[in-house]
Each structure stands twice: as structure tokens, then as C-alpha cells.
Amino acid sequence: MLDSKVREFLHGLNTTPTQEQEAAVEQAIKLANYKIIAYAGTGKTSTLVMISHVLGHLMNKRGLYLAFNKAIAKEAQGKFNNKVVCKTFHGLAYANVPSYISSKIKNQRIFPKQLAQRYDLRDENIPYGKDYLNQVKDCSKEKYQQIRAKGGSRFVSAQYKMQLINDAIIVFCKSDSKQVGLEHFKRLNWLDEETFSKLISDLLPTATKHWNALIGDNDLHISHDVYVKYWAMTDPQITGFDYIMMDESQDMDQLMAKLLANQKIPVIYVGDSNQSIYGWRGAINTLKDLDLQEVRLTKSFRFGQQIANHANLLLALLGESLPIIGHEPINSKVVVDHPETMPVEAILCRTNKGAFYELVKQSQAFPDRRFALLADVGEIRNWMVGARSLMKGEPVYHPDLVCFASWVDVIEYAELNKGDNSFQYMVRLLEQFDNDFDEVFAVLDMISTDVNSADTVICTVHKAKGLEWDNVLISDDFELSLMTDKFEGTGRAKDKDDGEVYLENWNALPFPTEMKLYPFGNHQEFVESRLAPLRTLNSKMAFQRYRITEMDDEELRLLYVAVTRAKRNLYAASLSDLFILLEKLRTNLD
């Protein structure tokens, strides 16, 4: 129970904490390691502000708040008690390394081709692996014959080898390893195990030499991750503070997790393991596995109960037992039948390609609206360059397209693999432009990223993290891998080596009784889905996920993040089949 003096002090700050927030403050007063699991929109930042004022004003304790984003740290500094210093993890490291290292981020970049010459790396031809050749043969016999005609080998340039080393050092910098090792190199799927091991073993001495050069006093340019790694390898103790608050702890990499675990002052880990969506760049979602006292924030102030109810189906599939609770004053709606194009504030996509496709489609439907695109335009451009090269019969280097002999093969693949949304979107997009790449590149050049003046923001879910809008549309480029599709023969079948596909005819089951459909507003063609609130979530859903979908945890977390960006209306026709299946599973568990 929170001390009356503390409660009175918090009320004096013009804030009324929830019982959950009071529990978080009470635990913080003990000055011991613990974690706050904060579901989407549950007042995580306001809770940390309360903690900072209680510890700073009432206990005279100095705190360090760590964030991943400089803008977030700057904003927090204006909210927290003046005894709290707000920094990014990189900013903390920058202030604690020798100036000759930190200053190297300003050096001119030296590109892989030049570095390869410095280290005397050589070009060579390396034979393709047998398994990879069989895959190419299944994909395109013409391409297979072309490879065979060239001796069954791939030209590996010195520049490419240097890029492999650079990529390995990026992985090394996010790990808790003390030296660069074989495990940090990306596995090349076109090589067999023995050939790959020999290649990497040959490159490892150069990788070690390059790492030592990166942290040496010379003209090399370094990334921010290099000086963070250098600092972490000194096993530093963070001094001058009485406690640390680590925000978005689910996004920590191995390096950050180990460094904080070794501190002598208490650490408050804050975040939501269900929003861990950066595994592809080194995040390891340690928050869930930390064996610490736990406080939960489950009452969302962002959206109403219906969005919460639908999000809870995803949380159950992720193994949670406590539901997220909606904010009663907000009358949120989940619309599961609506047109593809909608004049909404935000459209969330799974991929950069899907975001570009939505931009073109929505712009054509609403020419008077201003759109901003938050996506990796470079990735889209590289794909288009590869497609143009393929059409011209020129060498292709994009990994999505390298195994195709012609554009006809790509079209055939797209027709036969309806579930591969990224190919579907790019093929359809080029058809809309009549394969006019000049026009495609002109559109890419005109893309606006100014979200402040835009009527609609189109972005990937990764870019939407931490953001919210009144009205959100979920694009249909998510790979849901539903078992109903496989039952009907429209989805991609599992590899024969993975065993038999488990199938149930879910379509034969009646529509779930606790899911109600209603007309939405004045639009009779729009349909709203309503679910009953759940007091607890059944953990069996996570264990029986295989019955309805093959999505992995990270894909499910992406959907959870997407669904919880909406405050008022969530337009989710693309997820209607998933929501129905989830509710059927919930009411038909073994």
C-alpha cells in the first residue's frame, strides 16, 4: 500500500495515479531492481514521471533515464524531476570514451572497395551449394542451366568479402562477446556448410584486424555502435546516480542487457515484451525473461474497450494471461468490412513495398489529400532497379530476384504464390505503371516525409512504434499464414521435411456467438465487430496457436503494435478472418 504522504504528494502534482501506477511507485521507493510491464497506451511515461518526482523530491535521489531516441530523451527531460538526467544509451557511452574514438564518427567514410584493397582481399569464384542449386532448379530451370553453364560457381569480389566483415562487426557490436567470431557472420544460404565455414575462417583474421583499427587512433570512420561497444567492453560502472530507468527495455540488445545487469545501482526496466519488434536488428526481448519483481500496467488511456478486446486475442496468442483494459470514455470501433481506400490519418503496413503500394493506391483514390510516407524508400528503389535489370536481361543482384532468369519467371512465381505479398505488390504496381520505371522513380523522388502537414501518414509498423492516430487502416500486406487458407489450398504448403501440415476445417464451425457484427455509423456497407471483454486470457491459446496460424511471435507482435496505434476507429478488414479464427479458437480449445 502506498504511503499516505507519497499519495498526498502525487495528488499535489495534479495527477491521480491508478492502483497499478501506485504499485509501480511503491516498488520504486524500495530502490531495488524490478520491471514494469506496460501494455500499449497504459501511461508508461506518466508513471516514470511520478517515480522521478517521488524519488527526487521526497528521497533526494538522483536518477538516470535511458532511451533509444534522442527526441524522446529530450522530451522526457522536460517532464521528469530535475534530479533526473535523460540520455540515450549512445549519448551515455559517447561521454565516456576517449575523444580520439568519439571524434571518428566525423571522419569521412571509407567504402568496402577501398577497405578491401587496404587488407589485400582477393576476388574468387566459389561453387554454389548443392541444396541451393536444387532450389534454383525448382524456381527456374533456365536460371539453373545458366549457372551450370558458368561452372556452377559464383563470383565473390573482394568488395563483397569486406561487406561480409562489416556486417559481422555490426552483429558483434550488439553482442556481449569480447572478440569477433564466426558466429557474428551472416549465414550465406547459397553455400554448403563446409565451404561457408572455410570462407569465414579465412575472413576472420581480417575482421579482427579491422575491429582493432576501428577502435584505434586513425582516419577510419566509425558508427555510433562502435564506441558503445568499446565502452561496454571496459565493464563500466555508471556512477553519479542512485538508480536507472531503462525505457523500451524489450528493445535492448545483448550488449545493453549485460551492461545494465552488471550495475551496482538499481535498474527499473520499463517496456512491453509484446512490442518487441526489432529482433532483426539485434533486440533480444530480455524483458520477458528478467527474473525480477514485476508490476503491470494494463489500463490503456489511448483507446476504448473494443480495440482492447480485439488486441486481447493477439495477447492471448502471445501467451499473456492478463488482458489490456480499454479507456471507458473513448468509444472505439473495430471496422472489419470497408473499402480498400479510406481517408484516414494513418495506414500501417508490414513492408516497405506494401507502404509504397498503398501510397500509389490511396493517392489515386484521394488526389486532393496530402500523403507522407515513412518507409525505407531505398529498399523499394533497389528492388525496382533489380526488376529493371531483370527485364533488360542484365545481371541482377537483389536477393529477392537473383534466382529468376527472366521477368516472366517473377510473374509466374507471383501467380503461384499468392501468399508472398511483397512480390504481389511489386508486380501489381509495375503493371499499374505499365513497367515504366522512369515514372516509378519519378514518384519515388517526389515522396514527402513531412508528417506534420500530411492528411494521411503511410508507414510500416516499425516506423509507427510509439505513435498514435484517431483513425487507422491496416494494410493487407501482412502474411497471416492462416490454416484456413491451407485447407482451401490457397496458402503456401509447408516443406515436406517439416512434416505434415495440421489442418482443421474451421470454416465448418459456426460463426462465434460472442462476436457480434453491426453496421458502422451511417455506412450500411461498413461492418463493425464487437467482442465481449475478457477478465483473464487463456494461456492454452498460445500452445494451440498452430491450429489456426503459422505466424511466429514477432509477426504477432507486429500485429499487436499495429492494432493498438488507433484511438477511435480501427479499419481492419484485412484482419477480419484472423479475428474470427482467434475467437473460434478461444471458444474451441482442446
C-alpha positions as a printed NumPy array, in Angstrom:
array([[  0.   ,   0.   ,   0.   ],
       [  1.355,   3.412,  -0.98 ],
       [  2.265,   5.643,   1.973],
       [ -0.27 ,   8.43 ,   2.579],
       [  2.489,  11.063,   2.423],
       [  3.517,   9.836,  -1.038],
       [ -0.082,   9.689,  -2.232],
       [ -0.699,  13.236,  -0.994],
       [  2.472,  14.4  ,  -2.765],
       [  1.335,  12.828,  -6.07 ],
       [ -2.058,  14.496,  -5.82 ],
       [ -0.189,  17.76 ,  -5.355],
       [  1.315,  17.204,  -8.8  ],
       [ -2.207,  17.371, -10.269],
       [ -2.121,  13.68 , -11.088],
       [ -4.346,  10.835,  -9.939],
       [ -2.428,   7.564, -10.256],
       [ -4.227,   4.299, -10.895],
       [ -3.74 ,   1.42 ,  -8.463],
       [ -1.267,  -0.096, -10.912],
       [  0.733,   3.129, -11.096],
       [  0.73 ,   3.373,  -7.302],
       [  2.163,  -0.155,  -7.166],
       [  4.934,   0.879,  -9.57 ],
       [  5.82 ,   3.913,  -7.41 ],
       [  5.715,   1.823,  -4.221],
       [  8.153,  -0.665,  -5.728],
       [ 10.472,   2.123,  -6.939],
       [ 10.739,   3.51 ,  -3.391],
       [ 12.432,   0.251,  -2.35 ],
       [ 15.382,   1.11 ,  -4.658],
       [ 15.77 ,  -2.436,  -5.954],
       [ 15.819,  -3.9  ,  -9.443],
       [ 12.348,  -4.525, -10.856],
       [ 10.418,  -4.316, -14.109],
       [  7.297,  -2.508, -15.247],
       [  5.369,  -4.303, -17.999],
       [  3.355,  -1.549, -19.657],
       [  0.805,  -2.536, -22.301],
       [  0.126,  -0.157, -25.188],
       [ -1.061,   3.299, -24.114],
       [ -1.137,   2.496, -20.385],
       [  0.617,   5.621, -19.134],
       [  4.18 ,   4.304, -19.046],
       [  5.79 ,   7.755, -19.333],
       [  3.473,   9.386, -16.765],
       [  4.322,   6.557, -14.354],
       [  8.042,   7.187, -14.779],
       [  7.435,  10.913, -14.22 ],
       [  5.708,  10.115, -10.907],
       [  8.602,   7.867,  -9.888],
       [ 11.143,  10.571, -10.734],
       [  9.361,  13.161,  -8.595],
       [  8.821,  10.849,  -5.62 ],
       [ 12.433,   9.626,  -5.609],
       [ 13.842,  13.056,  -6.387],
       [ 11.717,  15.322,  -4.193],
       [ 10.863,  13.071,  -1.255],
       [ 14.029,  10.932,  -1.131],
       [ 16.62 ,  13.252,  -2.732],
       [ 17.714,  10.507,  -5.157],
       [ 19.408,  11.208,  -8.473],
       [ 18.204,   9.177, -11.446],
       [ 19.387,   8.368, -14.954],
       [ 16.723,   7.835, -17.632],
       [ 17.917,   5.975, -20.744],
       [ 16.052,   5.98 , -24.057],
       [ 16.816,   4.82 , -27.58 ],
       [ 15.749,   8.045, -29.236],
       [ 17.31 ,  11.486, -28.688],
       [ 13.975,  13.28 , -29.2  ],
       [ 12.297,  11.075, -26.575],
       [ 15.122,  11.712, -24.098],
       [ 14.847,  15.455, -24.712],
       [ 11.072,  15.412, -24.214],
       [ 11.448,  13.358, -21.021],
       [ 13.928,  15.868, -19.609],
       [ 11.19 ,  18.493, -19.657],
       [  8.787,  16.238, -17.72 ],
       [ 10.957,  14.485, -15.16 ],
       [ 12.176,  15.761, -11.804],
       [ 15.27 ,  17.97 , -12.057],
       [ 17.32 ,  15.326, -10.24 ],
       [ 16.933,  13.021, -13.266],
       [ 19.316,  13.184, -16.228],
       [ 17.822,  11.946, -19.516],
       [ 20.141,  10.481, -22.128],
       [ 20.251,   7.964, -24.917],
       [ 22.338,   4.855, -24.379],
       [ 24.65 ,   6.078, -27.147],
       [ 24.926,   9.507, -25.529],
       [ 25.999,   7.918, -22.258],
       [ 28.715,   5.913, -23.999],
       [ 29.858,   8.897, -26.089],
       [ 30.625,  10.888, -22.937],
       [ 32.729,   8.044, -21.515],
       [ 35.106,   7.062, -24.34 ],
       [ 38.392,   8.696, -25.374],
       [ 37.941,  11.678, -27.678],
       [ 40.057,  10.074, -30.403],
       [ 37.364,   7.375, -30.68 ],
       [ 34.223,   9.509, -30.358],
       [ 35.586,  12.007, -32.893],
       [ 35.925,   9.255, -35.518],
       [ 32.192,   9.397, -36.284],
       [ 33.   ,  12.67 , -38.095],
       [ 35.68 ,  11.106, -40.311],
       [ 34.982,  10.607, -43.998],
       [ 33.584,   7.19 , -44.803],
       [ 35.891,   4.67 , -46.435],
       [ 33.872,   2.251, -48.54 ],
       [ 34.255,  -1.555, -48.739],
       [ 36.115,  -1.412, -52.066],
       [ 38.838,   0.793, -50.57 ],
       [ 38.993,  -1.234, -47.359],
       [ 39.321,  -4.467, -49.341],
       [ 42.407,  -3.001, -51.022],
       [ 43.845,  -1.98 , -47.638],
       [ 43.507,  -5.523, -46.339],
       [ 44.588,  -7.154, -49.614],
       [ 41.389,  -9.166, -50.035],
       [ 41.119, -11.027, -53.35 ],
       [ 38.324, -11.887, -55.774],
       [ 37.498, -15.555, -56.252],
       [ 34.901, -17.927, -57.696],
       [ 33.154, -20.08 , -55.075],
       [ 30.954, -23.057, -56.017],
       [ 27.252, -22.952, -55.15 ],
       [ 25.991, -25.453, -52.593],
       [ 24.036, -28.48 , -53.79 ],
       [ 20.893, -27.608, -51.813],
       [ 20.839, -24.091, -53.205],
       [ 21.209, -25.337, -56.778],
       [ 18.244, -27.636, -56.251],
       [ 16.186, -24.674, -55.021],
       [ 17.126, -22.644, -58.081],
       [ 16.219, -25.585, -60.287],
       [ 12.753, -25.738, -58.715],
       [ 12.356, -21.983, -59.151],
       [ 13.694, -21.629, -62.69 ],
       [ 15.24 , -24.344, -64.86 ],
       [ 16.553, -21.674, -67.218],
       [ 18.42 , -19.943, -64.396],
       [ 19.758, -23.31 , -63.211],
       [ 21.115, -24.067, -66.678],
       [ 22.751, -20.629, -66.835],
       [ 24.564, -21.297, -63.533],
       [ 25.665, -24.728, -64.693],
       [ 26.95 , -23.27 , -67.942],
       [ 29.194, -20.941, -65.918],
       [ 30.704, -23.793, -63.95 ],
       [ 28.264, -23.806, -61.043],
       [ 30.23 , -21.102, -59.23 ],
       [ 29.535, -17.571, -58.058],
       [ 31.949, -14.683, -58.397],
       [ 32.763, -13.263, -54.962],
       [ 34.536,  -9.931, -55.142],
       [ 36.955,  -8.574, -52.577],
       [ 34.458,  -5.775, -52.01 ],
       [ 31.734,  -8.303, -51.157],
       [ 34.057, -10.038, -48.693],
       [ 34.704,  -6.716, -46.985],
       [ 30.986,  -6.126, -46.733],
       [ 30.623,  -9.503, -45.013],
       [ 33.23 ,  -8.351, -42.489],
       [ 31.457,  -5.024, -41.948],
       [ 28.14 ,  -6.82 , -41.364],
       [ 29.79 ,  -9.221, -38.898],
       [ 31.185,  -6.303, -36.904],
       [ 27.698,  -4.756, -36.723],
       [ 26.415,  -8.005, -35.151],
       [ 29.477,  -8.18 , -32.871],
       [ 28.843,  -4.647, -31.616],
       [ 25.356,  -5.622, -30.42 ],
       [ 26.529,  -8.817, -28.727],
       [ 28.189,  -9.339, -25.341],
       [ 31.16 , -11.097, -26.983],
       [ 34.689,  -9.875, -26.283],
       [ 36.036, -10.573, -29.78 ],
       [ 34.744, -11.001, -33.326],
       [ 33.901, -14.647, -34.008],
       [ 32.478, -16.975, -36.635],
       [ 29.034, -16.667, -35.019],
       [ 28.808, -12.996, -35.993],
       [ 28.918, -13.642, -39.737],
       [ 25.666, -13.894, -41.66 ],
       [ 24.963, -17.396, -42.974],
       [ 25.083, -17.443, -46.777],
       [ 22.331, -19.802, -47.921],
       [ 23.894, -20.384, -51.337],
       [ 26.918, -22.111, -49.824],
       [ 27.118, -25.526, -48.206],
       [ 28.263, -25.655, -44.575],
       [ 31.849, -26.72 , -45.24 ],
       [ 32.516, -24.09 , -47.92 ],
       [ 30.89 , -21.36 , -45.822],
       [ 32.998, -22.285, -42.775],
       [ 36.199, -22.129, -44.817],
       [ 35.284, -18.731, -46.301],
       [ 34.509, -17.214, -42.9  ],
       [ 37.577, -18.768, -41.263],
       [ 39.692, -17.119, -43.962],
       [ 37.995, -13.746, -43.34 ],
       [ 38.101, -13.854, -39.523],
       [ 41.716, -12.613, -39.117],
       [ 40.9  ,  -9.616, -41.323],
       [ 37.73 ,  -8.962, -39.305],
       [ 39.775,  -8.915, -36.086],
       [ 42.332,  -6.605, -37.662],
       [ 39.586,  -4.285, -38.892],
       [ 37.931,  -4.133, -35.456],
       [ 41.24 ,  -3.188, -33.847],
       [ 41.644,  -0.495, -36.484],
       [ 38.138,   0.843, -35.831],
       [ 38.967,   1.445, -32.164],
       [ 42.463,   2.721, -32.939],
       [ 43.687,   6.29 , -33.42 ],
       [ 43.476,   6.667, -37.21 ],
       [ 41.409,   8.071, -40.09 ],
       [ 38.719,   5.366, -40.168],
       [ 35.083,   6.386, -39.886],
       [ 33.068,   4.534, -37.229],
       [ 29.369,   4.098, -36.498],
       [ 27.865,   5.001, -33.126],
       [ 27.653,   1.302, -32.233],
       [ 31.46 ,   1.031, -32.318],
       [ 32.122,   3.478, -29.49 ],
       [ 29.241,   1.969, -27.477],
       [ 30.868,  -1.452, -27.853],
       [ 34.288,  -0.062, -26.918],
       [ 32.828,   1.484, -23.759],
       [ 30.889,  -1.663, -22.815],
       [ 33.986,  -3.826, -23.17 ],
       [ 35.585,  -1.854, -20.322],
       [ 32.873,  -3.255, -17.988],
       [ 31.922,   0.241, -16.806],
       [ 30.069,   1.15 , -13.621],
       [ 27.616,   4.032, -14.095],
       [ 28.292,   6.49 , -11.262],
       [ 26.759,   9.712, -10.016],
       [ 23.239,   8.297,  -9.85 ],
       [ 21.15 ,   6.37 ,  -7.328],
       [ 19.021,   4.492,  -9.852],
       [ 18.48 ,   3.94 , -13.59 ],
       [ 15.249,   3.836, -15.604],
       [ 15.668,   1.906, -18.882],
       [ 12.816,   2.733, -21.251],
       [ 11.662,   0.346, -24.002],
       [ 13.661,  -2.426, -22.34 ],
       [ 12.222,  -5.021, -24.708],
       [ 14.401,  -3.495, -27.446],
       [ 17.724,  -3.953, -25.636],
       [ 20.411,  -5.971, -27.374],
       [ 22.765,  -8.408, -25.607],
       [ 25.326,  -5.686, -25.004],
       [ 22.925,  -3.308, -23.235],
       [ 21.304,  -6.085, -21.205],
       [ 24.603,  -7.358, -19.831],
       [ 25.952,  -3.878, -19.095],
       [ 22.861,  -2.916, -17.07 ],
       [ 22.759,  -6.275, -15.295],
       [ 26.293,  -5.602, -14.018],
       [ 25.455,  -2.247, -12.415],
       [ 25.626,  -1.817,  -8.646],
       [ 22.756,   0.682,  -8.547],
       [ 19.148,  -0.479,  -9.064],
       [ 17.66 ,  -0.554, -12.552],
       [ 13.96 ,  -0.084, -13.309],
       [ 13.296,  -1.885, -16.604],
       [ 10.245,  -0.496, -18.406],
       [  8.546,  -1.72 , -21.559],
       [  6.259,  -4.29 , -23.155],
       [  7.676,  -7.589, -24.392],
       [  4.675,  -7.809, -26.73 ],
       [  6.013,  -4.752, -28.554],
       [  9.438,  -6.261, -29.198],
       [  9.609,  -5.924, -32.994],
       [ 13.287,  -5.212, -33.634],
       [ 14.754,  -8.707, -33.462],
       [ 16.088,  -8.215, -36.992],
       [ 18.487,  -5.531, -35.727],
       [ 19.725,  -7.256, -32.588],
       [ 17.   ,  -6.772, -29.951],
       [ 16.621,  -9.923, -27.841],
       [ 13.448,  -9.165, -25.798],
       [ 15.166,  -9.791, -22.449],
       [ 12.356,  -8.024, -20.584],
       [ 10.156, -11.109, -20.555],
       [ 12.918, -13.341, -19.18 ],
       [ 14.247, -10.991, -16.479],
       [ 13.738, -12.775, -13.152],
       [ 12.665,  -9.666, -11.234],
       [  9.753,  -8.34 ,  -9.215],
       [  7.115,  -7.271, -11.743],
       [  4.475,  -4.55 , -11.844],
       [  1.904,  -4.469, -14.651],
       [  0.189,  -1.507, -16.273],
       [ -2.864,  -2.881, -18.085],
       [ -5.31 ,   0.057, -18.257],
       [ -4.897,   1.875, -21.555],
       [ -5.7  ,   5.572, -21.862],
       [ -5.303,   5.527, -25.663],
       [ -8.325,   3.577, -26.898],
       [-11.681,   2.192, -25.833],
       [-12.747,  -1.314, -24.909],
       [-13.451,  -2.724, -28.376],
       [ -9.931,  -2.121, -29.632],
       [ -8.719,  -3.602, -26.325],
       [-10.941,  -6.666, -26.799],
       [ -9.514,  -7.399, -30.237],
       [ -5.945,  -6.734, -29.074],
       [ -6.507,  -9.225, -26.256],
       [ -6.967, -12.062, -28.745],
       [ -3.446, -11.341, -30.001],
       [ -2.079, -11.063, -26.452],
       [ -3.581, -14.447, -25.621],
       [ -1.893, -15.953, -28.653],
       [  1.381, -14.479, -27.351],
       [  0.917, -16.269, -24.03 ],
       [ -0.351, -13.419, -21.833],
       [ -2.854, -14.109, -19.065],
       [ -3.763, -10.531, -18.094],
       [ -5.91 ,  -8.576, -20.59 ],
       [ -5.441,  -4.971, -21.61 ],
       [ -8.341,  -2.776, -20.432],
       [ -9.792,  -0.03 , -22.596],
       [-10.498,   3.55 , -21.525],
       [-14.246,   3.836, -20.895],
       [-14.686,   7.467, -22.054],
       [-13.424,   6.514, -25.554],
       [-15.969,   4.766, -27.782],
       [-13.559,   2.909, -30.072],
       [-14.745,   0.857, -33.032],
       [-13.169,  -2.032, -34.933],
       [-14.447,  -1.997, -38.522],
       [-13.942,  -5.316, -40.33 ],
       [-15.686,  -4.598, -43.628],
       [-14.876,  -1.378, -45.507],
       [-13.416,  -0.178, -48.837],
       [ -9.698,  -0.698, -49.555],
       [ -9.123,   3.039, -49.795],
       [-10.099,   5.204, -46.833],
       [ -9.493,   8.88 , -45.902],
       [ -7.835,   8.085, -42.559],
       [ -4.986,   9.681, -40.595],
       [ -2.697,   6.637, -40.817],
       [ -2.256,   3.479, -42.889],
       [  0.01 ,   0.846, -41.353],
       [  1.849,  -1.712, -43.461],
       [  4.042,  -4.735, -42.851],
       [  6.65 ,  -3.976, -45.512],
       [  8.238,  -1.019, -47.263],
       [  6.964,  -2.375, -50.577],
       [  3.44 ,  -2.582, -49.179],
       [  3.695,   1.01 , -47.957],
       [  4.714,   2.229, -51.412],
       [  1.864,   0.304, -52.998],
       [ -0.599,   1.869, -50.544],
       [  0.787,   5.317, -51.326],
       [  0.122,   4.906, -55.034],
       [ -3.301,   3.329, -54.483],
       [ -4.529,   5.845, -51.91 ],
       [ -3.15 ,   8.814, -53.89 ],
       [ -5.135,   7.727, -56.928],
       [ -8.299,   7.373, -54.829],
       [ -7.874,  10.698, -52.995],
       [ -5.851,  13.061, -55.214],
       [ -6.631,  16.081, -53.005],
       [ -5.235,  14.556, -49.812],
       [ -1.626,  15.142, -48.773],
       [  0.298,  11.943, -48.037],
       [  3.537,  11.343, -46.15 ],
       [  5.442,   8.066, -46.436],
       [  7.536,   6.77 , -43.535],
       [  9.314,   3.775, -45.03 ],
       [ 12.681,   2.739, -46.402],
       [ 12.45 ,   4.254, -49.878],
       [ 15.961,   2.976, -50.617],
       [ 14.798,  -0.634, -50.282],
       [ 11.94 ,  -0.004, -52.719],
       [ 14.292,   1.695, -55.188],
       [ 16.789,  -1.198, -55.025],
       [ 14.015,  -3.685, -55.76 ],
       [ 12.902,  -1.655, -58.749],
       [ 16.489,  -1.422, -60.041],
       [ 16.72 ,  -5.214, -59.81 ],
       [ 13.393,  -5.627, -61.642],
       [ 14.505,  -3.283, -64.426],
       [ 17.788,  -5.189, -64.813],
       [ 15.907,  -8.485, -64.992],
       [ 13.62 ,  -7.158, -67.721],
       [ 16.642,  -5.94 , -69.69 ],
       [ 18.496,  -9.227, -69.308],
       [ 21.236,  -7.573, -67.258],
       [ 22.894,  -9.042, -64.126],
       [ 20.637,  -8.885, -61.058],
       [ 21.958,  -8.594, -57.509],
       [ 18.843,  -8.044, -55.412],
       [ 18.363, -11.123, -53.156],
       [ 14.621, -11.318, -53.946],
       [ 15.243, -11.544, -57.672],
       [ 18.644, -13.151, -58.134],
       [ 17.302, -16.681, -58.688],
       [ 14.951, -15.662, -61.539],
       [ 16.091, -15.943, -65.149],
       [ 13.502, -13.518, -66.531],
       [ 10.637, -11.241, -65.517],
       [  8.235, -13.875, -66.827],
       [  9.51 , -16.183, -64.07 ],
       [  8.701, -13.487, -61.494],
       [  5.15 , -13.097, -62.797],
       [  4.697, -16.875, -62.776],
       [  6.007, -17.058, -59.195],
       [  3.636, -14.281, -58.107],
       [  0.688, -16.11 , -59.684],
       [  1.559, -19.401, -57.997],
       [  2.43 , -17.916, -54.592],
       [ -0.47 , -15.676, -53.637],
       [  0.737, -15.594, -50.038],
       [  4.011, -13.828, -50.896],
       [  2.613, -10.322, -50.545],
       [  5.83 ,  -8.423, -51.268],
       [  6.027,  -9.933, -54.769],
       [  2.304,  -9.472, -55.328],
       [  2.509,  -5.775, -54.553],
       [  5.555,  -5.043, -56.707],
       [  4.241,  -6.961, -59.71 ],
       [  0.819,  -5.258, -59.489],
       [  2.469,  -1.885, -59.012],
       [  4.607,  -2.231, -62.115],
       [  1.558,  -3.347, -64.069],
       [ -0.182,  -0.123, -63.   ],
       [  2.781,   1.874, -64.316],
       [  2.972,  -0.268, -67.499],
       [  6.515,  -1.203, -66.449],
       [  7.56 ,   2.433, -66.907],
       [ 10.47 ,   2.629, -64.471],
       [ 11.124,   6.299, -65.191],
       [  7.643,   7.085, -63.882],
       [  8.135,   4.813, -60.851],
       [ 11.426,   6.51 , -59.973],
       [  9.832,   9.919, -60.501],
       [  7.137,   9.005, -57.934],
       [  9.821,   7.809, -55.515],
       [ 11.672,  11.112, -55.925],
       [  8.521,  13.098, -55.089],
       [  7.659,  11.224, -51.875],
       [  7.061,  13.501, -48.901],
       [  8.075,  12.552, -45.367],
       [  6.53 ,  15.635, -43.749],
       [  4.071,  14.061, -41.305],
       [  3.114,  17.403, -39.777],
       [  1.491,  18.757, -42.936],
       [  0.097,  15.426, -44.175],
       [ -3.558,  14.412, -44.11 ],
       [ -2.532,  10.749, -44.143],
       [  0.653,   9.1  , -42.914],
       [  1.522,   5.79 , -44.582],
       [  4.195,   3.806, -42.781],
       [  5.46 ,   0.419, -41.728],
       [  4.578,  -0.802, -38.251],
       [  8.235,  -0.468, -37.272],
       [  8.055,   3.26 , -38.043],
       [  4.714,   3.585, -36.226],
       [  6.085,   2.374, -32.883],
       [  5.286,   4.927, -30.186],
       [  2.823,   6.835, -32.403],
       [ -0.987,   7.024, -32.324],
       [ -3.808,   8.35 , -34.517],
       [ -7.595,   8.666, -34.225],
       [ -8.346,   6.617, -37.344],
       [ -6.027,   3.848, -38.545],
       [ -6.306,   1.465, -41.503],
       [ -4.371,  -1.823, -41.506],
       [ -2.986,  -2.693, -44.938],
       [ -3.438,  -6.19 , -46.353],
       [  0.289,  -6.895, -46.837],
       [  0.636,  -8.854, -43.573],
       [  1.44 , -12.548, -44.023],
       [ -1.142, -14.112, -41.707],
       [ -0.387, -17.739, -42.68 ],
       [ -3.895, -18.845, -41.736],
       [ -4.613, -22.565, -41.7  ],
       [ -7.998, -21.94 , -43.343],
       [ -6.084, -20.826, -46.456],
       [ -4.096, -24.044, -46.445],
       [ -7.251, -26.115, -46.   ],
       [ -8.666, -24.466, -49.111],
       [ -5.37 , -24.914, -50.943],
       [ -4.685, -21.199, -51.402],
       [ -1.778, -20.83 , -48.993],
       [  1.839, -21.905, -49.235],
       [  2.375, -25.514, -48.173],
       [  5.   , -26.467, -45.645],
       [  8.221, -28.045, -46.816],
       [  7.894, -31.795, -46.915],
       [ 10.796, -32.133, -44.446],
       [  8.822, -30.217, -41.81 ],
       [  6.246, -32.952, -41.517],
       [  2.539, -32.976, -42.256],
       [  0.51 , -29.792, -42.124],
       [ -2.026, -29.844, -39.291],
       [ -5.419, -28.917, -40.753],
       [ -8.869, -28.38 , -39.276],
       [-11.876, -27.256, -41.232],
       [-12.548, -24.124, -39.216],
       [-14.967, -22.897, -41.881],
       [-17.286, -25.751, -40.912],
       [-17.674, -24.321, -37.404],
       [-20.481, -21.807, -36.832],
       [-19.713, -18.105, -36.544],
       [-18.54 , -17.348, -32.961],
       [-21.529, -16.423, -30.829],
       [-19.711, -13.777, -28.772],
       [-18.567, -11.856, -31.839],
       [-21.329,  -9.5  , -32.949],
       [-21.443,  -7.666, -36.278],
       [-23.22 ,  -4.325, -36.658],
       [-23.498,  -1.656, -39.346],
       [-20.922,   1.061, -38.748],
       [-22.331,   4.57 , -38.437],
       [-24.344,   5.755, -41.427],
       [-22.455,   3.477, -43.809],
       [-24.567,   0.371, -44.299],
       [-21.781,  -1.23 , -46.346],
       [-19.366,  -0.897, -43.394],
       [-19.432,  -3.593, -40.688],
       [-18.235,  -3.226, -37.112],
       [-17.047,  -6.151, -34.967],
       [-17.816,  -6.242, -31.252],
       [-16.373,  -8.695, -28.734],
       [-17.159,  -9.234, -25.079],
       [-14.425,  -8.12 , -22.646],
       [-12.305, -10.846, -21.042],
       [-11.278, -10.816, -17.384],
       [ -8.452, -13.269, -17.986],
       [ -6.73 , -14.637, -21.074],
       [ -6.417, -18.378, -21.592],
       [ -2.77 , -19.436, -21.944],
       [ -3.901, -22.51 , -23.879],
       [ -4.347, -20.259, -26.921],
       [ -0.59 , -19.788, -27.173],
       [  0.04 , -23.543, -27.026],
       [ -2.654, -24.225, -29.639],
       [ -1.716, -21.404, -31.998],
       [ -0.589, -23.971, -34.584],
       [ -4.249, -24.89 , -35.135],
       [ -5.027, -21.588, -36.838],
       [ -1.794, -19.918, -37.987],
       [  1.911, -20.415, -38.64 ],
       [  2.837, -16.847, -37.674],
       [  5.798, -16.586, -35.312],
       [  5.92 , -14.375, -32.215],
       [  7.488, -11.371, -33.931],
       [  4.781, -11.285, -36.627],
       [  2.086, -11.47 , -33.943],
       [  3.769,  -8.662, -32.014],
       [  3.779,  -6.537, -35.159],
       [  0.016,  -7.015, -35.44 ],
       [ -0.458,  -6.143, -31.766],
       [  1.521,  -2.916, -32.243],
       [ -0.463,  -2.086, -35.401],
       [ -3.873,  -2.667, -33.793],
       [ -3.008,  -0.574, -30.724],
       [ -1.981,   2.554, -32.694],
       [ -5.661,   3.51 , -33.219],
       [ -7.522,   5.647, -30.695],
       [-11.021,   5.925, -32.183],
       [-11.584,   3.774, -35.258],
       [ -9.534,   0.787, -36.395],
       [-10.241,  -0.193, -40.013],
       [ -9.098,  -3.81 , -40.132],
       [-10.867,  -5.631, -42.96 ],
       [ -7.519,  -7.283, -43.726],
       [ -7.614,  -8.902, -40.264],
       [-11.285,  -9.922, -40.185],
       [-10.593, -13.598, -40.97 ],
       [ -7.874, -13.649, -38.306],
       [-10.155, -12.168, -35.638],
       [-12.882, -14.705, -36.471],
       [-10.397, -17.589, -36.277],
       [ -8.972, -16.311, -32.998],
       [-12.42 , -16.15 , -31.445],
       [-13.252, -19.627, -32.772],
       [-10.032, -20.954, -31.265],
       [-10.728, -19.261, -27.927],
       [-14.119, -20.958, -27.676],
       [-12.937, -24.345, -29.028],
       [ -9.729, -25.037, -27.116],
       [ -8.747, -28.656, -26.566]])
